[in-house]
Amino acid sequence: MAQQIFDKNKYPLQGETDTIIGIGVEVHKTLGSGFLEIVYKDAFEYEFNAHTIPFEREKEYFIPYKDIVLAHKFYADFIVDDIVVLEVKAKEGGISDEDYAQVINYLKISGCKVGLILNFGKLRLDIKRVIY
């Protein structure tokens, strides 16, 4: 099946996000649903290494405010190739507005333009693409 090409302005980083989603599909196909988030994160780490895709896991971000740095920090599940935020969930209820807001925060602080939320909590992989 040929890859569908979309407008790069509306769908930036399509190739990169397609690769990440493909890995997510493979993880879901192999493990299925029902595990804790940490199991899926470990599987992503394995797959990123196997595919030699650069990533940072649990990337820490500080929040500057005027002339200080706020005490609260953000920890993104993965920053892939320094350009895509990946949040991994395992929630039966699906992707929530809070999950979306969380990724928007990560996009703001990281400078990345695209985020993915992949939820493994259902029988079918839940995917949400977030552009900031």
C-alpha positions as CSV (number, residue, x, y, z in Angstrom):
1,M,0.0,0.0,0.0
2,A,1.4,3.4,-1.0
3,Q,2.0,6.0,1.6
4,Q,-0.5,8.9,1.4
5,I,1.2,12.3,1.2
6,F,-0.5,15.2,2.9
7,D,0.1,19.0,2.8
8,K,3.4,19.6,4.8
9,N,1.9,22.8,6.3
10,K,-1.0,21.0,7.8
11,Y,0.9,17.8,8.6
12,P,4.5,18.7,9.4
13,L,7.0,15.9,10.0
14,Q,4.7,13.3,8.3
15,G,7.6,10.9,7.6
16,E,8.9,11.0,11.1
17,T,5.6,10.6,12.8
18,D,4.6,7.8,10.4
19,T,7.7,5.9,11.5
20,I,6.9,6.4,15.2
21,I,3.2,5.4,14.6
22,G,4.5,2.3,12.7
23,I,6.6,1.4,15.7
24,G,3.6,1.9,18.0
25,V,1.5,-0.4,15.8
26,E,4.3,-3.1,16.0
27,V,4.4,-2.7,19.8
28,H,0.6,-3.0,20.1
29,K,0.6,-6.0,17.7
30,T,3.2,-7.7,19.8
31,L,2.1,-6.8,23.3
32,G,-1.6,-6.0,22.9
33,S,-3.4,-4.0,25.5
34,G,-3.5,-4.4,29.3
35,F,0.0,-3.7,30.4
36,L,1.2,-0.6,32.4
37,E,2.6,2.4,30.6
38,I,6.1,1.5,31.6
39,V,6.0,-1.8,29.6
40,Y,5.1,0.1,26.4
41,K,7.8,2.7,27.1
42,D,10.4,-0.1,27.5
43,A,9.2,-1.6,24.2
44,F,9.5,1.8,22.4
45,E,13.0,2.2,23.8
46,Y,13.9,-1.2,22.4
47,E,12.4,-0.4,19.0
48,F,14.1,3.1,18.8
49,N,17.4,1.5,19.5
50,A,16.8,-1.4,17.0
51,H,15.9,1.2,14.3
52,T,18.8,3.5,15.3
53,I,16.3,6.3,15.9
54,P,17.8,9.0,18.2
55,F,15.6,9.7,21.3
56,E,15.6,10.9,24.8
57,R,13.5,9.1,27.4
58,E,11.9,11.0,30.3
59,K,13.4,14.3,29.0
60,E,13.3,16.9,31.8
61,Y,12.3,20.4,31.0
62,F,12.5,23.5,33.3
63,I,10.1,26.3,33.1
64,P,11.6,29.8,33.0
65,Y,9.5,32.6,34.4
66,K,10.9,36.2,34.3
67,D,14.3,36.0,36.0
68,I,13.8,32.6,37.7
69,V,13.1,29.0,36.9
70,L,9.9,27.6,38.4
71,A,10.1,24.7,40.8
72,H,7.8,22.5,38.8
73,K,9.4,20.5,35.9
74,F,8.0,18.6,33.0
75,Y,9.1,15.1,32.0
76,A,8.2,14.2,28.4
77,D,8.0,10.4,27.8
78,F,10.2,10.6,24.7
79,I,11.7,13.3,22.5
80,V,12.3,11.6,19.2
81,D,15.1,12.9,17.0
82,D,14.9,16.3,18.8
83,I,11.7,17.1,16.8
84,V,8.7,15.0,18.0
85,V,7.2,14.7,21.5
86,L,5.9,11.2,22.1
87,E,3.5,10.5,25.1
88,V,2.7,6.9,25.8
89,K,-0.6,6.1,27.7
90,A,-2.3,2.9,28.8
91,K,-5.7,4.1,29.7
92,E,-8.9,2.2,29.2
93,G,-10.9,5.4,28.9
94,G,-8.9,6.6,25.9
95,I,-7.0,9.8,25.3
96,S,-8.4,12.7,27.4
97,D,-8.4,16.5,27.2
98,E,-5.8,16.4,30.0
99,D,-3.5,14.2,27.9
100,Y,-3.9,16.7,25.0
101,A,-3.1,19.7,27.3
102,Q,-0.1,17.8,28.7
103,V,1.4,17.4,25.2
104,I,0.7,21.1,24.4
105,N,2.7,22.0,27.5
106,Y,5.6,19.8,26.3
107,L,5.5,21.3,22.8
108,K,5.6,24.8,24.2
109,I,8.6,24.1,26.5
110,S,10.5,21.8,24.1
111,G,10.2,23.9,21.0
112,C,9.0,20.8,19.1
113,K,6.1,21.5,16.6
114,V,4.6,18.0,16.6
115,G,3.5,15.6,19.3
116,L,2.0,12.2,19.3
117,I,-0.1,10.6,22.0
118,L,-0.4,6.8,21.7
119,N,-2.7,5.0,24.0
120,F,-2.3,1.3,24.5
121,G,-5.2,0.9,27.0
122,K,-7.8,-0.4,24.5
123,L,-8.0,-3.3,22.1
124,R,-7.2,-0.9,19.2
125,L,-4.3,1.5,19.4
126,D,-5.5,5.0,20.0
127,I,-3.4,7.7,18.2
128,K,-3.6,11.5,18.5
129,R,-1.4,13.9,16.5
130,V,-0.9,17.3,18.1
131,I,0.5,20.3,16.2
132,Y,1.6,23.4,17.9
